[in-house]
Amino acid sequence: MARSISNTTTDALKLVGGGVVGAGLALLLAPDSGKKTRREIARLGKSIGRKGDKAVRDLARKATGLAETVAAKASGILR
């Protein structure tokens, strides 16, 4: 079992490392100027951040609704 986890971790690190190397090469070989590329990266980061915030809020709202539903049903059962 430990061998399987080790292989999974190694594979995950290889994947992340390959992504980092690929991103670095893409930035070095990008056809746009550094300033324009940085602006695009910042824009993309803000967009992803907004989408992530929305997803977290939606998840929190659904979890709260689920907790309230479970609490209401549990109190109905316990009465």
PDB file with one MODEL, atoms N, CA, C and O in Angstrom:
MODEL        1
ATOM      1  N   MET A   1       0.829  -1.193   0.000  1.00  0.00           N
ATOM      2  CA  MET A   1       0.000   0.000   0.000  1.00  0.00           C
ATOM      3  C   MET A   1       0.869   1.249   0.000  1.00  0.00           C
ATOM      4  O   MET A   1       0.591   2.202  -0.729  1.00  0.00           O
ATOM      5  N   ALA A   2       1.932   1.248   0.825  1.00  0.00           N
ATOM      6  CA  ALA A   2       2.816   2.413   0.892  1.00  0.00           C
ATOM      7  C   ALA A   2       3.495   2.643  -0.448  1.00  0.00           C
ATOM      8  O   ALA A   2       3.752   3.783  -0.834  1.00  0.00           O
ATOM      9  N   ARG A   3       3.784   1.559  -1.153  1.00  0.00           N
ATOM     10  CA  ARG A   3       4.420   1.679  -2.464  1.00  0.00           C
ATOM     11  C   ARG A   3       3.487   2.376  -3.449  1.00  0.00           C
ATOM     12  O   ARG A   3       3.932   3.191  -4.257  1.00  0.00           O
ATOM     13  N   SER A   4       2.212   2.062  -3.384  1.00  0.00           N
ATOM     14  CA  SER A   4       1.221   2.676  -4.259  1.00  0.00           C
ATOM     15  C   SER A   4       1.101   4.172  -3.991  1.00  0.00           C
ATOM     16  O   SER A   4       1.027   4.966  -4.929  1.00  0.00           O
ATOM     17  N   ILE A   5       1.081   4.559  -2.722  1.00  0.00           N
ATOM     18  CA  ILE A   5       0.996   5.976  -2.363  1.00  0.00           C
ATOM     19  C   ILE A   5       2.248   6.704  -2.832  1.00  0.00           C
ATOM     20  O   ILE A   5       2.162   7.824  -3.336  1.00  0.00           O
ATOM     21  N   SER A   6       3.402   6.083  -2.671  1.00  0.00           N
ATOM     22  CA  SER A   6       4.659   6.692  -3.096  1.00  0.00           C
ATOM     23  C   SER A   6       4.658   6.919  -4.604  1.00  0.00           C
ATOM     24  O   SER A   6       5.067   7.980  -5.074  1.00  0.00           O
ATOM     25  N   ASN A   7       4.199   5.927  -5.359  1.00  0.00           N
ATOM     26  CA  ASN A   7       4.136   6.077  -6.816  1.00  0.00           C
ATOM     27  C   ASN A   7       3.155   7.174  -7.211  1.00  0.00           C
ATOM     28  O   ASN A   7       3.416   7.934  -8.144  1.00  0.00           O
ATOM     29  N   THR A   8       2.049   7.259  -6.521  1.00  0.00           N
ATOM     30  CA  THR A   8       1.060   8.297  -6.812  1.00  0.00           C
ATOM     31  C   THR A   8       1.638   9.671  -6.532  1.00  0.00           C
ATOM     32  O   THR A   8       1.454  10.600  -7.318  1.00  0.00           O
ATOM     33  N   THR A   9       2.333   9.802  -5.420  1.00  0.00           N
ATOM     34  CA  THR A   9       2.960  11.080  -5.070  1.00  0.00           C
ATOM     35  C   THR A   9       4.013  11.454  -6.098  1.00  0.00           C
ATOM     36  O   THR A   9       4.083  12.603  -6.534  1.00  0.00           O
ATOM     37  N   THR A  10       4.828  10.489  -6.485  1.00  0.00           N
ATOM     38  CA  THR A  10       5.865  10.739  -7.494  1.00  0.00           C
ATOM     39  C   THR A  10       5.239  11.173  -8.812  1.00  0.00           C
ATOM     40  O   THR A  10       5.705  12.117  -9.449  1.00  0.00           O
ATOM     41  N   ASP A  11       4.185  10.482  -9.214  1.00  0.00           N
ATOM     42  CA  ASP A  11       3.516  10.838 -10.471  1.00  0.00           C
ATOM     43  C   ASP A  11       2.918  12.244 -10.395  1.00  0.00           C
ATOM     44  O   ASP A  11       2.988  13.004 -11.361  1.00  0.00           O
ATOM     45  N   ALA A  12       2.331  12.588  -9.248  1.00  0.00           N
ATOM     46  CA  ALA A  12       1.754  13.923  -9.079  1.00  0.00           C
ATOM     47  C   ALA A  12       2.835  14.991  -9.148  1.00  0.00           C
ATOM     48  O   ALA A  12       2.643  16.033  -9.774  1.00  0.00           O
ATOM     49  N   LEU A  13       3.967  14.736  -8.510  1.00  0.00           N
ATOM     50  CA  LEU A  13       5.075  15.701  -8.551  1.00  0.00           C
ATOM     51  C   LEU A  13       5.624  15.850  -9.964  1.00  0.00           C
ATOM     52  O   LEU A  13       5.979  16.953 -10.379  1.00  0.00           O
ATOM     53  N   LYS A  14       5.695  14.762 -10.696  1.00  0.00           N
ATOM     54  CA  LYS A  14       6.144  14.837 -12.090  1.00  0.00           C
ATOM     55  C   LYS A  14       5.189  15.690 -12.920  1.00  0.00           C
ATOM     56  O   LYS A  14       5.616  16.501 -13.742  1.00  0.00           O
ATOM     57  N   LEU A  15       3.888  15.496 -12.693  1.00  0.00           N
ATOM     58  CA  LEU A  15       2.876  16.257 -13.418  1.00  0.00           C
ATOM     59  C   LEU A  15       3.002  17.751 -13.112  1.00  0.00           C
ATOM     60  O   LEU A  15       2.990  18.578 -14.024  1.00  0.00           O
ATOM     61  N   VAL A  16       3.122  18.090 -11.835  1.00  0.00           N
ATOM     62  CA  VAL A  16       3.255  19.498 -11.441  1.00  0.00           C
ATOM     63  C   VAL A  16       4.552  20.088 -11.993  1.00  0.00           C
ATOM     64  O   VAL A  16       4.567  21.205 -12.510  1.00  0.00           O
ATOM     65  N   GLY A  17       5.636  19.326 -11.876  1.00  0.00           N
ATOM     66  CA  GLY A  17       6.925  19.798 -12.400  1.00  0.00           C
ATOM     67  C   GLY A  17       6.871  20.037 -13.902  1.00  0.00           C
ATOM     68  O   GLY A  17       7.398  21.033 -14.398  1.00  0.00           O
ATOM     69  N   GLY A  18       6.237  19.128 -14.618  1.00  0.00           N
ATOM     70  CA  GLY A  18       6.095  19.305 -16.065  1.00  0.00           C
ATOM     71  C   GLY A  18       5.272  20.531 -16.407  1.00  0.00           C
ATOM     72  O   GLY A  18       5.562  21.244 -17.368  1.00  0.00           O
ATOM     73  N   GLY A  19       4.236  20.768 -15.602  1.00  0.00           N
ATOM     74  CA  GLY A  19       3.415  21.964 -15.819  1.00  0.00           C
ATOM     75  C   GLY A  19       4.201  23.242 -15.608  1.00  0.00           C
ATOM     76  O   GLY A  19       4.070  24.197 -16.373  1.00  0.00           O
ATOM     77  N   VAL A  20       5.031  23.256 -14.552  1.00  0.00           N
ATOM     78  CA  VAL A  20       5.847  24.440 -14.254  1.00  0.00           C
ATOM     79  C   VAL A  20       6.858  24.671 -15.370  1.00  0.00           C
ATOM     80  O   VAL A  20       7.024  25.802 -15.830  1.00  0.00           O
ATOM     81  N   VAL A  21       7.528  23.626 -15.805  1.00  0.00           N
ATOM     82  CA  VAL A  21       8.510  23.755 -16.898  1.00  0.00           C
ATOM     83  C   VAL A  21       7.814  24.213 -18.174  1.00  0.00           C
ATOM     84  O   VAL A  21       8.317  25.089 -18.878  1.00  0.00           O
ATOM     85  N   GLY A  22       6.663  23.625 -18.472  1.00  0.00           N
ATOM     86  CA  GLY A  22       5.914  24.013 -19.672  1.00  0.00           C
ATOM     87  C   GLY A  22       5.469  25.464 -19.630  1.00  0.00           C
ATOM     88  O   GLY A  22       5.547  26.176 -20.630  1.00  0.00           O
ATOM     89  N   ALA A  23       5.000  25.899 -18.458  1.00  0.00           N
ATOM     90  CA  ALA A  23       4.577  27.300 -18.324  1.00  0.00           C
ATOM     91  C   ALA A  23       5.763  28.237 -18.494  1.00  0.00           C
ATOM     92  O   ALA A  23       5.647  29.281 -19.136  1.00  0.00           O
ATOM     93  N   GLY A  24       6.897  27.869 -17.925  1.00  0.00           N
ATOM     94  CA  GLY A  24       8.102  28.700 -18.071  1.00  0.00           C
ATOM     95  C   GLY A  24       8.538  28.817 -19.522  1.00  0.00           C
ATOM     96  O   GLY A  24       8.871  29.904 -19.994  1.00  0.00           O
ATOM     97  N   LEU A  25       8.533  27.698 -20.222  1.00  0.00           N
ATOM     98  CA  LEU A  25       8.900  27.731 -21.645  1.00  0.00           C
ATOM     99  C   LEU A  25       7.896  28.535 -22.458  1.00  0.00           C
ATOM    100  O   LEU A  25       8.276  29.261 -23.376  1.00  0.00           O
ATOM    101  N   ALA A  26       6.630  28.410 -22.128  1.00  0.00           N
ATOM    102  CA  ALA A  26       5.612  29.173 -22.847  1.00  0.00           C
ATOM    103  C   ALA A  26       5.826  30.666 -22.657  1.00  0.00           C
ATOM    104  O   ALA A  26       5.667  31.442 -23.599  1.00  0.00           O
ATOM    105  N   LEU A  27       6.187  31.075 -21.437  1.00  0.00           N
ATOM    106  CA  LEU A  27       6.426  32.498 -21.194  1.00  0.00           C
ATOM    107  C   LEU A  27       7.668  32.984 -21.927  1.00  0.00           C
ATOM    108  O   LEU A  27       7.693  34.097 -22.452  1.00  0.00           O
ATOM    109  N   LEU A  28       8.697  32.146 -21.959  1.00  0.00           N
ATOM    110  CA  LEU A  28       9.928  32.536 -22.657  1.00  0.00           C
ATOM    111  C   LEU A  28       9.722  32.639 -24.171  1.00  0.00           C
ATOM    112  O   LEU A  28      10.321  33.490 -24.829  1.00  0.00           O
ATOM    113  N   LEU A  29       8.889  31.784 -24.704  1.00  0.00           N
ATOM    114  CA  LEU A  29       8.700  31.735 -26.147  1.00  0.00           C
ATOM    115  C   LEU A  29       7.425  32.444 -26.607  1.00  0.00           C
ATOM    116  O   LEU A  29       7.032  32.325 -27.768  1.00  0.00           O
ATOM    117  N   ALA A  30       6.791  33.168 -25.715  1.00  0.00           N
ATOM    118  CA  ALA A  30       5.529  33.841 -26.036  1.00  0.00           C
ATOM    119  C   ALA A  30       5.745  34.922 -27.094  1.00  0.00           C
ATOM    120  O   ALA A  30       6.759  35.620 -27.074  1.00  0.00           O
ATOM    121  N   PRO A  31       4.800  35.059 -28.009  1.00  0.00           N
ATOM    122  CA  PRO A  31       4.944  36.050 -29.070  1.00  0.00           C
ATOM    123  C   PRO A  31       4.680  37.486 -28.601  1.00  0.00           C
ATOM    124  O   PRO A  31       5.086  38.431 -29.277  1.00  0.00           O
ATOM    125  N   ASP A  32       4.012  37.667 -27.463  1.00  0.00           N
ATOM    126  CA  ASP A  32       3.708  39.003 -26.972  1.00  0.00           C
ATOM    127  C   ASP A  32       4.822  39.511 -26.076  1.00  0.00           C
ATOM    128  O   ASP A  32       5.676  38.751 -25.620  1.00  0.00           O
ATOM    129  N   SER A  33       4.794  40.823 -25.832  1.00  0.00           N
ATOM    130  CA  SER A  33       5.788  41.429 -24.950  1.00  0.00           C
ATOM    131  C   SER A  33       5.544  40.979 -23.514  1.00  0.00           C
ATOM    132  O   SER A  33       4.463  40.498 -23.173  1.00  0.00           O
ATOM    133  N   GLY A  34       6.557  41.144 -22.689  1.00  0.00           N
ATOM    134  CA  GLY A  34       6.434  40.760 -21.284  1.00  0.00           C
ATOM    135  C   GLY A  34       5.344  41.528 -20.570  1.00  0.00           C
ATOM    136  O   GLY A  34       4.605  40.967 -19.761  1.00  0.00           O
ATOM    137  N   LYS A  35       5.243  42.825 -20.871  1.00  0.00           N
ATOM    138  CA  LYS A  35       4.238  43.666 -20.222  1.00  0.00           C
ATOM    139  C   LYS A  35       2.825  43.173 -20.564  1.00  0.00           C
ATOM    140  O   LYS A  35       1.968  43.055 -19.688  1.00  0.00           O
ATOM    141  N   LYS A  36       2.601  42.891 -21.838  1.00  0.00           N
ATOM    142  CA  LYS A  36       1.278  42.425 -22.263  1.00  0.00           C
ATOM    143  C   LYS A  36       0.980  41.046 -21.673  1.00  0.00           C
ATOM    144  O   LYS A  36      -0.146  40.771 -21.259  1.00  0.00           O
ATOM    145  N   THR A  37       1.993  40.187 -21.638  1.00  0.00           N
ATOM    146  CA  THR A  37       1.811  38.849 -21.073  1.00  0.00           C
ATOM    147  C   THR A  37       1.483  38.932 -19.591  1.00  0.00           C
ATOM    148  O   THR A  37       0.591  38.230 -19.116  1.00  0.00           O
ATOM    149  N   ARG A  38       2.191  39.780 -18.854  1.00  0.00           N
ATOM    150  CA  ARG A  38       1.921  39.947 -17.422  1.00  0.00           C
ATOM    151  C   ARG A  38       0.507  40.488 -17.198  1.00  0.00           C
ATOM    152  O   ARG A  38      -0.180  40.070 -16.266  1.00  0.00           O
ATOM    153  N   ARG A  39       0.081  41.410 -18.047  1.00  0.00           N
ATOM    154  CA  ARG A  39      -1.264  41.963 -17.944  1.00  0.00           C
ATOM    155  C   ARG A  39      -2.307  40.865 -18.165  1.00  0.00           C
ATOM    156  O   ARG A  39      -3.302  40.798 -17.443  1.00  0.00           O
ATOM    157  N   GLU A  40      -2.083  40.015 -19.153  1.00  0.00           N
ATOM    158  CA  GLU A  40      -3.007  38.921 -19.442  1.00  0.00           C
ATOM    159  C   GLU A  40      -3.034  37.905 -18.297  1.00  0.00           C
ATOM    160  O   GLU A  40      -4.096  37.399 -17.935  1.00  0.00           O
ATOM    161  N   ILE A  41      -1.871  37.614 -17.735  1.00  0.00           N
ATOM    162  CA  ILE A  41      -1.806  36.685 -16.605  1.00  0.00           C
ATOM    163  C   ILE A  41      -2.557  37.264 -15.408  1.00  0.00           C
ATOM    164  O   ILE A  41      -3.292  36.542 -14.734  1.00  0.00           O
ATOM    165  N   ALA A  42      -2.383  38.543 -15.140  1.00  0.00           N
ATOM    166  CA  ALA A  42      -3.095  39.193 -14.033  1.00  0.00           C
ATOM    167  C   ALA A  42      -4.598  39.175 -14.272  1.00  0.00           C
ATOM    168  O   ALA A  42      -5.370  38.920 -13.347  1.00  0.00           O
ATOM    169  N   ARG A  43      -5.017  39.441 -15.497  1.00  0.00           N
ATOM    170  CA  ARG A  43      -6.447  39.415 -15.836  1.00  0.00           C
ATOM    171  C   ARG A  43      -7.013  38.017 -15.639  1.00  0.00           C
ATOM    172  O   ARG A  43      -8.091  37.849 -15.069  1.00  0.00           O
ATOM    173  N   LEU A  44      -6.285  37.022 -16.112  1.00  0.00           N
ATOM    174  CA  LEU A  44      -6.728  35.638 -15.963  1.00  0.00           C
ATOM    175  C   LEU A  44      -6.785  35.243 -14.488  1.00  0.00           C
ATOM    176  O   LEU A  44      -7.727  34.575 -14.061  1.00  0.00           O
ATOM    177  N   GLY A  45      -5.792  35.649 -13.716  1.00  0.00           N
ATOM    178  CA  GLY A  45      -5.786  35.347 -12.280  1.00  0.00           C
ATOM    179  C   GLY A  45      -6.970  35.960 -11.561  1.00  0.00           C
ATOM    180  O   GLY A  45      -7.586  35.314 -10.714  1.00  0.00           O
ATOM    181  N   LYS A  46      -7.297  37.204 -11.891  1.00  0.00           N
ATOM    182  CA  LYS A  46      -8.462  37.852 -11.273  1.00  0.00           C
ATOM    183  C   LYS A  46      -9.754  37.137 -11.657  1.00  0.00           C
ATOM    184  O   LYS A  46     -10.637  36.944 -10.822  1.00  0.00           O
ATOM    185  N   SER A  47      -9.857  36.748 -12.918  1.00  0.00           N
ATOM    186  CA  SER A  47     -11.049  36.048 -13.387  1.00  0.00           C
ATOM    187  C   SER A  47     -11.206  34.709 -12.667  1.00  0.00           C
ATOM    188  O   SER A  47     -12.300  34.369 -12.217  1.00  0.00           O
ATOM    189  N   ILE A  48     -10.128  33.961 -12.560  1.00  0.00           N
ATOM    190  CA  ILE A  48     -10.172  32.677 -11.862  1.00  0.00           C
ATOM    191  C   ILE A  48     -10.486  32.894 -10.388  1.00  0.00           C
ATOM    192  O   ILE A  48     -11.228  32.112  -9.793  1.00  0.00           O
ATOM    193  N   GLY A  49      -9.930  33.946  -9.794  1.00  0.00           N
ATOM    194  CA  GLY A  49     -10.207  34.257  -8.395  1.00  0.00           C
ATOM    195  C   GLY A  49     -11.678  34.557  -8.159  1.00  0.00           C
ATOM    196  O   GLY A  49     -12.259  34.094  -7.179  1.00  0.00           O
ATOM    197  N   ARG A  50     -12.283  35.332  -9.054  1.00  0.00           N
ATOM    198  CA  ARG A  50     -13.711  35.641  -8.923  1.00  0.00           C
ATOM    199  C   ARG A  50     -14.557  34.378  -9.048  1.00  0.00           C
ATOM    200  O   ARG A  50     -15.509  34.184  -8.292  1.00  0.00           O
ATOM    201  N   LYS A  51     -14.205  33.519 -10.008  1.00  0.00           N
ATOM    202  CA  LYS A  51     -14.947  32.273 -10.186  1.00  0.00           C
ATOM    203  C   LYS A  51     -14.769  31.366  -8.972  1.00  0.00           C
ATOM    204  O   LYS A  51     -15.718  30.705  -8.551  1.00  0.00           O
ATOM    205  N   GLY A  52     -13.571  31.329  -8.411  1.00  0.00           N
ATOM    206  CA  GLY A  52     -13.321  30.528  -7.215  1.00  0.00           C
ATOM    207  C   GLY A  52     -14.110  31.043  -6.023  1.00  0.00           C
ATOM    208  O   GLY A  52     -14.682  30.258  -5.266  1.00  0.00           O
ATOM    209  N   ASP A  53     -14.143  32.361  -5.854  1.00  0.00           N
ATOM    210  CA  ASP A  53     -14.924  32.958  -4.760  1.00  0.00           C
ATOM    211  C   ASP A  53     -16.401  32.612  -4.903  1.00  0.00           C
ATOM    212  O   ASP A  53     -17.061  32.265  -3.923  1.00  0.00           O
ATOM    213  N   LYS A  54     -16.912  32.708  -6.119  1.00  0.00           N
ATOM    214  CA  LYS A  54     -18.327  32.386  -6.361  1.00  0.00           C
ATOM    215  C   LYS A  54     -18.596  30.918  -6.042  1.00  0.00           C
ATOM    216  O   LYS A  54     -19.607  30.588  -5.423  1.00  0.00           O
ATOM    217  N   ALA A  55     -17.687  30.037  -6.468  1.00  0.00           N
ATOM    218  CA  ALA A  55     -17.873  28.607  -6.206  1.00  0.00           C
ATOM    219  C   ALA A  55     -17.863  28.313  -4.710  1.00  0.00           C
ATOM    220  O   ALA A  55     -18.644  27.486  -4.239  1.00  0.00           O
ATOM    221  N   VAL A  56     -16.992  28.977  -3.961  1.00  0.00           N
ATOM    222  CA  VAL A  56     -16.927  28.773  -2.509  1.00  0.00           C
ATOM    223  C   VAL A  56     -18.206  29.285  -1.851  1.00  0.00           C
ATOM    224  O   VAL A  56     -18.754  28.629  -0.966  1.00  0.00           O
ATOM    225  N   ARG A  57     -18.684  30.456  -2.280  1.00  0.00           N
ATOM    226  CA  ARG A  57     -19.938  30.982  -1.717  1.00  0.00           C
ATOM    227  C   ARG A  57     -21.107  30.048  -2.007  1.00  0.00           C
ATOM    228  O   ARG A  57     -21.932  29.788  -1.131  1.00  0.00           O
ATOM    229  N   ASP A  58     -21.176  29.541  -3.246  1.00  0.00           N
ATOM    230  CA  ASP A  58     -22.254  28.614  -3.606  1.00  0.00           C
ATOM    231  C   ASP A  58     -22.176  27.340  -2.770  1.00  0.00           C
ATOM    232  O   ASP A  58     -23.197  26.845  -2.291  1.00  0.00           O
ATOM    233  N   LEU A  59     -20.983  26.818  -2.597  1.00  0.00           N
ATOM    234  CA  LEU A  59     -20.800  25.610  -1.801  1.00  0.00           C
ATOM    235  C   LEU A  59     -21.191  25.856  -0.350  1.00  0.00           C
ATOM    236  O   LEU A  59     -21.841  25.010   0.264  1.00  0.00           O
ATOM    237  N   ALA A  60     -20.807  26.997   0.204  1.00  0.00           N
ATOM    238  CA  ALA A  60     -21.154  27.321   1.588  1.00  0.00           C
ATOM    239  C   ALA A  60     -22.662  27.459   1.744  1.00  0.00           C
ATOM    240  O   ALA A  60     -23.230  27.008   2.738  1.00  0.00           O
ATOM    241  N   ARG A  61     -23.310  28.079   0.766  1.00  0.00           N
ATOM    242  CA  ARG A  61     -24.763  28.234   0.816  1.00  0.00           C
ATOM    243  C   ARG A  61     -25.456  26.870   0.773  1.00  0.00           C
ATOM    244  O   ARG A  61     -26.412  26.632   1.511  1.00  0.00           O
ATOM    245  N   LYS A  62     -24.971  25.975  -0.095  1.00  0.00           N
ATOM    246  CA  LYS A  62     -25.569  24.642  -0.191  1.00  0.00           C
ATOM    247  C   LYS A  62     -25.312  23.835   1.080  1.00  0.00           C
ATOM    248  O   LYS A  62     -26.196  23.114   1.542  1.00  0.00           O
ATOM    249  N   ALA A  63     -24.116  23.948   1.645  1.00  0.00           N
ATOM    250  CA  ALA A  63     -23.804  23.221   2.877  1.00  0.00           C
ATOM    251  C   ALA A  63     -24.673  23.718   4.028  1.00  0.00           C
ATOM    252  O   ALA A  63     -25.138  22.926   4.848  1.00  0.00           O
ATOM    253  N   THR A  64     -24.891  25.026   4.087  1.00  0.00           N
ATOM    254  CA  THR A  64     -25.750  25.587   5.128  1.00  0.00           C
ATOM    255  C   THR A  64     -27.179  25.079   4.964  1.00  0.00           C
ATOM    256  O   THR A  64     -27.820  24.701   5.944  1.00  0.00           O
ATOM    257  N   GLY A  65     -27.673  25.068   3.742  1.00  0.00           N
ATOM    258  CA  GLY A  65     -29.016  24.559   3.484  1.00  0.00           C
ATOM    259  C   GLY A  65     -29.147  23.092   3.860  1.00  0.00           C
ATOM    260  O   GLY A  65     -30.154  22.679   4.437  1.00  0.00           O
ATOM    261  N   LEU A  66     -28.131  22.306   3.534  1.00  0.00           N
ATOM    262  CA  LEU A  66     -28.144  20.894   3.882  1.00  0.00           C
ATOM    263  C   LEU A  66     -28.131  20.712   5.395  1.00  0.00           C
ATOM    264  O   LEU A  66     -28.870  19.883   5.926  1.00  0.00           O
ATOM    265  N   ALA A  67     -27.300  21.477   6.091  1.00  0.00           N
ATOM    266  CA  ALA A  67     -27.226  21.377   7.554  1.00  0.00           C
ATOM    267  C   ALA A  67     -28.563  21.759   8.184  1.00  0.00           C
ATOM    268  O   ALA A  67     -29.004  21.119   9.138  1.00  0.00           O
ATOM    269  N   GLU A  68     -29.206  22.794   7.659  1.00  0.00           N
ATOM    270  CA  GLU A  68     -30.510  23.200   8.194  1.00  0.00           C
ATOM    271  C   GLU A  68     -31.566  22.125   7.942  1.00  0.00           C
ATOM    272  O   GLU A  68     -32.402  21.859   8.806  1.00  0.00           O
ATOM    273  N   THR A  69     -31.528  21.513   6.767  1.00  0.00           N
ATOM    274  CA  THR A  69     -32.481  20.456   6.447  1.00  0.00           C
ATOM    275  C   THR A  69     -32.281  19.251   7.362  1.00  0.00           C
ATOM    276  O   THR A  69     -33.249  18.695   7.882  1.00  0.00           O
ATOM    277  N   VAL A  70     -31.036  18.850   7.557  1.00  0.00           N
ATOM    278  CA  VAL A  70     -30.740  17.719   8.430  1.00  0.00           C
ATOM    279  C   VAL A  70     -31.157  18.031   9.862  1.00  0.00           C
ATOM    280  O   VAL A  70     -31.725  17.177  10.542  1.00  0.00           O
ATOM    281  N   ALA A  71     -30.882  19.243  10.322  1.00  0.00           N
ATOM    282  CA  ALA A  71     -31.253  19.630  11.685  1.00  0.00           C
ATOM    283  C   ALA A  71     -32.770  19.604  11.861  1.00  0.00           C
ATOM    284  O   ALA A  71     -33.267  19.139  12.887  1.00  0.00           O
ATOM    285  N   ALA A  72     -33.497  20.096  10.879  1.00  0.00           N
ATOM    286  CA  ALA A  72     -34.958  20.111  10.967  1.00  0.00           C
ATOM    287  C   ALA A  72     -35.517  18.689  10.982  1.00  0.00           C
ATOM    288  O   ALA A  72     -36.423  18.390  11.760  1.00  0.00           O
ATOM    289  N   LYS A  73     -34.995  17.826  10.146  1.00  0.00           N
ATOM    290  CA  LYS A  73     -35.468  16.444  10.109  1.00  0.00           C
ATOM    291  C   LYS A  73     -35.085  15.700  11.381  1.00  0.00           C
ATOM    292  O   LYS A  73     -35.862  14.892  11.891  1.00  0.00           O
ATOM    293  N   ALA A  74     -33.889  15.971  11.893  1.00  0.00           N
ATOM    294  CA  ALA A  74     -33.448  15.307  13.120  1.00  0.00           C
ATOM    295  C   ALA A  74     -34.309  15.744  14.299  1.00  0.00           C
ATOM    296  O   ALA A  74     -34.684  14.917  15.130  1.00  0.00           O
ATOM    297  N   SER A  75     -34.629  17.039  14.380  1.00  0.00           N
ATOM    298  CA  SER A  75     -35.477  17.494  15.485  1.00  0.00           C
ATOM    299  C   SER A  75     -36.883  16.933  15.363  1.00  0.00           C
ATOM    300  O   SER A  75     -37.535  16.688  16.377  1.00  0.00           O
ATOM    301  N   GLY A  76     -37.364  16.722  14.139  1.00  0.00           N
ATOM    302  CA  GLY A  76     -38.668  16.115  13.934  1.00  0.00           C
ATOM    303  C   GLY A  76     -38.681  14.654  14.355  1.00  0.00           C
ATOM    304  O   GLY A  76     -39.677  14.169  14.890  1.00  0.00           O
ATOM    305  N   ILE A  77     -37.604  13.968  14.120  1.00  0.00           N
ATOM    306  CA  ILE A  77     -37.495  12.567  14.495  1.00  0.00           C
ATOM    307  C   ILE A  77     -37.374  12.412  16.013  1.00  0.00           C
ATOM    308  O   ILE A  77     -37.945  11.492  16.599  1.00  0.00           O
ATOM    309  N   LEU A  78     -36.632  13.313  16.635  1.00  0.00           N
ATOM    310  CA  LEU A  78     -36.368  13.217  18.073  1.00  0.00           C
ATOM    311  C   LEU A  78     -37.553  13.646  18.911  1.00  0.00           C
ATOM    312  O   LEU A  78     -37.558  13.368  20.110  1.00  0.00           O
ATOM    313  N   ARG A  79     -38.551  14.302  18.363  1.00  0.00           N
ATOM    314  CA  ARG A  79     -39.708  14.779  19.139  1.00  0.00           C
ATOM    315  C   ARG A  79     -40.665  13.695  19.446  1.00  0.00           C
ATOM    316  O   ARG A  79     -41.685  13.938  20.090  1.00  0.00           O
TER     317      ARG A  79
ENDMDL
END
